[in-house]
Amino acid sequence: MPVVLVVDDEPLQRDILKTILHDEGYETYAASSGEEALKVVAQYQPEVILTDLKMEGMDGIELIESVASLELPAEDGFPPTMIIMTAHGTISSAVEAMKKGAFDYLTKPLNKDSLVLTVKRAAEHADLLKENRQLHKELYDRFRMEGIVGKSAMMQEAVEIMKKVSGSSATVLINGESGTGKELVARAIHYNSPRRSKTFTALNCASIPENLLESELFGYEPGAFTGATSRRIGLFEATNGGTLFLDEIGDMPVMMQSKLLRVLQDKEIRRLGGKEAIKVDVRIIAATNKDLEKELSKGGFREDLYYRLRVVSIDMPPLRSRKSDVPELVEFFLAKYNREFGKRVKRVDPPTLKALSEYAWPGNIRQLESVVERAVLMCDNDVIATKDIKGELRTGQAAEAFDFEIPDEGINLDELEEKLLRKAMTKANGVVAKAAKLLGLSYKTFWYRWEKLNPGGAKKDAGE
């Protein structure tokens, strides 16, 4: 149960309150003055303080201010929840106390039921504060820069840029293939920024139909369109003060691009069907697996928005370009899924680790994680061997099966991806599951990429 401190300069009242709360199961302490209360707070760190408003020396309002300014231990570093007790004639002072940070007030003479209920609510509020602080600490620990796995030069360069940009509100554009960890980078920037206590919201622009994307971002008023029967708050308002991560920004329709540009310029939005301009303070981090400069030349992406987004640009390398990081990533995922599945797999044997390190990883880190997850789940002892990843890797098979060479003038990755997908579908006789397996991709990832190549006609092309 939470610790409660009763502060009152009347001994009888103090003893009665302490007895009532002790009988309710609270660990209860008492103080006869504000000065004594501060000593008890430092020693016992109560979650709730019930204090009289009028006392000799330091009064209740001064106690609220003094408690709020205390330097508490980092692990418990939140101020106690304060309840003020006051006579009927000084309710205005109680209102002032609430403006100073008091949670609630009680009027004398106290009613036992009201006392117990108010203290219970205050204790629940204190628990929520503690839980919220712990959640933010866990999120920070998870996404701290030092937790970004990879010692390769390319990853260290990306981390250095992340460290420099985190302290600002500059827009960031993250480039990289699917599965390279772009959202992880966005979250790390957010949770290492001054906005870490605010909301982080992620939106995949490619997964929302064009006619719904605007209402998703800006919200709408009743009657804005058929079916809009009530007001809805959009992501910009819901994320105010925080960070909005726009994944697959290259797939955002051009019309929406112009509206996003307006928000970045004016820092305000209008709900659909609304006339009021609403100021918003939202940091934008965008990501794409497309070559946006190529999209500029084709008219598929606005140049002015592109330069607004890429104030800072971070390039996430594909896993095949940072194979030296594979052992560290394997160790990271091994520990993660040991915890999740309650297993005690100690390591991956050397031949298997060598195979993992040499594989091309077309699905990047996401694919590697999936392979390690399955291996931990299927492993019957404390060492992952080749049999545990049998069928997951086909080292060298993809290159031989599709017979392509890198020309001297280089390659276009978009065209290469299209060629691989189509050849895989041909080899698999149009069966998506088989084509996905040939490329080492999940069914969902393959289908998403295939559908982008064949909008509206994916099922037909897939032989379904």
Long-range contacts (C-beta under 8 A, 24 or more apart in sequence): 1-25, 1-26, 1-27, 1-123, 2-26, 2-27, 2-46, 2-47, 2-48, 2-123, 2-126, 2-127, 3-27, 3-28, 3-29, 3-44, 3-45, 3-46, 3-47, 3-48, 4-28, 4-29, 4-46, 4-47, 4-48, 4-49, 4-50, 4-119, 4-123, 5-29, 5-30, 5-31, 5-37, 5-40, 5-41, 5-44, 5-46, 5-48, 5-49, 5-50, 5-80, 6-30, 6-31, 6-50, 6-51, 7-31, 7-32, 7-33, 7-34, 7-36, 7-37, 7-49, 7-50, 7-51, 7-52, 7-55, 7-60, 7-63, 8-32, 8-51, 8-52, 8-55, 8-85, 9-33, 9-52, 9-55, 9-56, 10-52, 13-52, 17-50, 17-110, 17-115, 20-112, 20-115, 20-116, 21-50, 21-116, 21-119, 24-116, 24-119, 26-119, 26-123, 33-57, 33-58, 34-58, 34-59, 34-60, 34-62, 34-63, 34-66, 37-63, 37-67, 38-63, 38-66, 38-67, 38-70, 41-67, 41-70, 41-80, 42-70, 45-72, 45-73, 45-76, 45-80, 46-80, 47-80, 47-81, 47-123, 47-126, 47-127, 47-130, 48-80, 48-81, 48-82, 48-83, 48-119, 48-122, 48-123, 48-126, 49-80, 49-81, 49-82, 49-83, 50-83, 50-85, 50-119, 51-82, 51-83, 51-84, 51-85, 52-84, 52-85, 52-86, 53-84, 53-85, 53-86, 53-87, 53-90, 53-93, 53-94, 53-97, 53-105, 54-86, 54-87, 54-90, 60-84, 60-85, 60-86, 60-97, 61-93, 61-96, 61-97, 61-100, 64-97, 64-100, 64-101, 64-102, 65-100, 68-100, 68-101, 76-130, 77-133, 78-126, 78-129, 78-130, 78-133, 80-126, 81-122, 81-123, 81-125, 81-126, 81-129, 83-118, 83-119, 83-122, 85-110, 136-196, 136-197, 139-187, 139-191, 139-196, 140-191, 140-192, 140-196, 142-191, 143-184, 143-187, 143-188, 143-190, 143-191, 143-192, 144-188, 144-191, 144-192, 145-188, 145-192, 147-188, 148-184, 148-185, 148-188, 149-325, 149-328, 149-329, 149-332, 150-322, 150-325, 150-328, 150-329, 151-324, 151-325, 151-328, 152-317, 152-322, 152-324, 152-325, 154-315, 154-317, 154-321, 154-322, 155-317, 155-322, 155-325, 158-185, 158-314, 158-315, 158-316, 158-317, 161-312, 161-314, 162-188, 162-189, 162-192, 162-314, 163-192, 165-189, 165-312, 165-314, 166-192, 166-193, 167-193, 167-194, 168-193, 169-193, 169-195, 169-283, 170-283, 170-311, 170-312, 171-264, 171-283, 171-284, 171-285, 171-286, 171-308, 171-309, 171-310, 171-311, 171-312, 172-284, 172-285, 172-286, 172-309, 172-311, 172-312, 172-313, 172-314, 173-249, 173-285, 173-286, 173-287, 173-288, 173-292, 173-309, 173-310, 173-311, 173-312, 173-313, 173-314, 174-285, 174-286, 174-287, 174-288, 174-313, 174-314, 174-316, 175-287, 175-288, 175-289, 175-292, 175-313, 175-314, 175-315, 175-316, 176-287, 176-289, 176-315, 176-316, 176-317, 176-318, 177-289, 177-316, 177-318, 177-364, 177-413, 178-289, 178-363, 178-364, 178-366, 178-445, 178-449, 179-319, 179-363, 179-364, 179-365, 179-366, 179-367, 179-445, 180-316, 180-317, 180-318, 180-319, 180-364, 180-365, 181-316, 181-364, 181-365, 182-247, 182-287, 182-316, 183-245, 183-247, 183-287, 185-314, 185-316, 186-243, 186-245, 186-285, 186-287, 187-245, 189-243, 189-285, 190-242, 190-243, 190-245, 190-283, 190-285, 193-243, 193-283, 195-241, 195-242, 195-243, 195-283, 198-239, 198-240, 198-241, 198-242, 198-243, 199-238, 199-239, 199-240, 199-241, 199-242, 199-243, 200-239, 200-242, 200-243, 200-245, 201-235, 201-238, 201-239, 201-242, 201-243, 201-244, 201-245, 202-245, 202-247, 203-235, 203-244, 203-245, 203-246, 203-247, 204-247, 204-248, 205-246, 205-247, 205-248, 205-249, 205-251, 205-252, 206-247, 206-248, 206-251, 206-448, 206-452, 207-248, 210-253, 210-255, 210-256, 213-252, 213-253, 213-256, 214-256, 214-259, 214-272, 215-272, 217-256, 217-259, 217-260, 217-269, 218-259, 218-269, 218-270, 218-271, 218-272, 219-269, 219-271, 219-272, 220-271, 220-272, 220-273, 220-274, 221-271, 221-272, 221-273, 221-274, 222-273, 223-273, 224-271, 224-272, 224-273, 224-274, 225-272, 225-273, 228-272, 228-273, 231-271, 232-271, 234-269, 234-271, 236-263, 236-269, 236-280, 236-282, 237-269, 237-278, 237-280, 239-282, 240-280, 240-281, 240-282, 241-281, 241-282, 242-282, 242-283, 243-282, 243-283, 243-284, 243-285, 244-282, 244-283, 244-284, 244-285, 245-285, 245-286, 245-287, 246-284, 246-285, 246-286, 246-287, 247-286, 247-287, 248-287, 248-288, 248-289, 249-286, 249-287, 249-288, 249-309, 250-288, 250-289, 250-290, 250-292, 250-295, 250-300, 250-301, 251-290, 251-452, 254-299, 254-300, 254-301, 254-302, 257-301, 257-302, 257-305, 258-302, 258-305, 260-305, 261-302, 261-304, 261-305, 261-308, 264-305, 264-308, 265-308, 284-309, 290-414, 291-413, 291-414, 294-414, 318-361, 318-364, 319-361, 319-364, 319-365, 319-367, 319-368, 320-360, 320-361, 323-357, 323-358, 324-357, 326-353, 326-356, 326-357, 326-368, 327-353, 327-356, 327-357, 329-365, 329-368, 329-369, 330-356, 330-368, 330-372, 333-368, 333-369, 333-372, 333-373, 333-376, 334-372, 334-376, 334-384, 337-372, 337-373, 337-376, 337-377, 338-376, 341-376, 341-377, 343-376, 343-377, 343-379, 344-382, 345-375, 345-376, 345-379, 345-382, 345-383, 345-384, 346-382, 346-383, 347-382, 347-383, 347-384, 348-375, 348-383, 348-384, 349-383, 349-384, 349-385, 349-386, 351-385, 351-386, 352-384, 352-385, 352-386, 352-388, 352-389, 355-386, 355-389, 355-393, 355-395, 356-389, 356-393, 358-395, 359-393, 359-395, 360-395, 360-398, 360-399, 361-440, 362-398, 362-420, 362-439, 362-440, 362-441, 363-439, 363-440, 363-441, 363-442, 363-445, 366-445, 367-440, 367-441, 367-442, 370-442, 392-440, 393-440, 394-438, 394-440, 398-438, 398-439, 398-440, 401-427, 401-438, 417-449, 418-453, 421-446, 421-449, 421-450, 421-453, 422-453, 425-450, 425-461, 425-462, 425-463, 429-463, 430-461, 430-462, 430-463, 430-464, 431-463, 432-462, 432-464
